[in-house]
């Protein structure tokens, strides 16, 4: 994604991919911060139509996103080693 307005299309393509994969489950909850990428009216309408609830965390606090941050930390450690 080069700009924020491309987030909805990227999310839709990922959602479609996840639904067609045998090993993936439908998206249960979308967790994001108040950064602005996922806060447009069109994005809200899509989530409401899909029945996906949204959980917002505090902006610029990656500590609250423990799973992704743990993975990022592990990958960085492996790359450096």
Secondary structure, DSSP 8 states (H G I E B T S, - for coil): --SGGGHHHHHHHHHHHHHH-TT-----EEEEETTSTT-SHHHHHHHHHHT-EEEEE-TT-GGG-HHHHHHHHHHHHHHH-
